[in-house]
Amino acid sequence: MQFEAILPAPFGALGVHIAGDMLTGLEFLPHGHSLLDARNPLIDRIAAELDAYYADPLHRFMLPMAPHGSDFRQRVWHALLAIPAGQTRSYGDIARELGSAPRAVGQAVGDNPIPILIPCHRVIAADGSLGGFMHSRIGYSQDIKRWLLQHENTHQHAA
């Protein structure tokens, strides 16, 4: 899949998809992936906002996003936006809030096209385990989920 940019990240790289003046997708890419520097005001904003998050996990993203998905997926992704940095919720918690089933919520969480900004990494299994993490076209990486949660949790303890 063609990216408009590939940005560096502490855990590898992020492939960026945009449409017009909207962010439509981020994909996790492995360490060593070639970067693609695109000079574009939106890409520059995305890079700056991600850098601000890497420096401070309490950073609030102010980017125009257009995640494509069904009404149900949109409802799930909206629920994810309400989970504060440094906190987690279970798939079952979100399912109860939306009147759905945990498995359906898990599928929608896994289909999140804009991870980090829509914080799907903050959703864990009821038993406290990480659960799935399937945002990369190359497979999922619980190492990235662990990194994101530790990044946010470390900041919470330092505050």
Secondary structure in CASP SS format (residue, H / E / C, confidence):
PFRMAT SS
TARGET T0000
AUTHOR 0000-0000-0000
METHOD secondary structure of the structure
MODEL  1
M C 1.00
Q C 1.00
F C 1.00
E C 1.00
A E 1.00
I E 1.00
L E 1.00
P E 1.00
A E 1.00
P C 1.00
F C 1.00
G E 1.00
A E 1.00
L E 1.00
G E 1.00
V E 1.00
H E 1.00
I E 1.00
A E 1.00
G C 1.00
D C 1.00
M E 1.00
L E 1.00
T E 1.00
G E 1.00
L E 1.00
E E 1.00
F E 1.00
L E 1.00
P C 1.00
H C 1.00
G C 1.00
H C 1.00
S C 1.00
L C 1.00
L E 1.00
D C 1.00
A C 1.00
R C 1.00
N C 1.00
P H 1.00
L H 1.00
I H 1.00
D H 1.00
R H 1.00
I H 1.00
A H 1.00
A H 1.00
E H 1.00
L H 1.00
D H 1.00
A H 1.00
Y H 1.00
Y H 1.00
A H 1.00
D C 1.00
P C 1.00
L C 1.00
H C 1.00
R C 1.00
F C 1.00
M C 1.00
L C 1.00
P C 1.00
M E 1.00
A C 1.00
P C 1.00
H C 1.00
G C 1.00
S C 1.00
D H 1.00
F H 1.00
R H 1.00
Q H 1.00
R H 1.00
V H 1.00
W H 1.00
H H 1.00
A H 1.00
L H 1.00
L H 1.00
A C 1.00
I C 1.00
P C 1.00
A C 1.00
G C 1.00
Q C 1.00
T C 1.00
R E 1.00
S E 1.00
Y H 1.00
G H 1.00
D H 1.00
I H 1.00
A H 1.00
R H 1.00
E H 1.00
L H 1.00
G C 1.00
S C 1.00
A C 1.00
P H 1.00
R H 1.00
A H 1.00
V H 1.00
G H 1.00
Q H 1.00
A H 1.00
V H 1.00
G H 1.00
D C 1.00
N C 1.00
P C 1.00
I C 1.00
P E 1.00
I C 1.00
L C 1.00
I E 1.00
P C 1.00
C H 1.00
H H 1.00
R H 1.00
V E 1.00
I E 1.00
A C 1.00
A C 1.00
D C 1.00
G C 1.00
S C 1.00
L C 1.00
G C 1.00
G C 1.00
F C 1.00
M C 1.00
H C 1.00
S C 1.00
R C 1.00
I C 1.00
G C 1.00
Y C 1.00
S C 1.00
Q H 1.00
D H 1.00
I H 1.00
K H 1.00
R H 1.00
W H 1.00
L H 1.00
L H 1.00
Q H 1.00
H H 1.00
E H 1.00
N H 1.00
T H 1.00
H H 1.00
Q H 1.00
H H 1.00
A H 1.00
A C 1.00
END
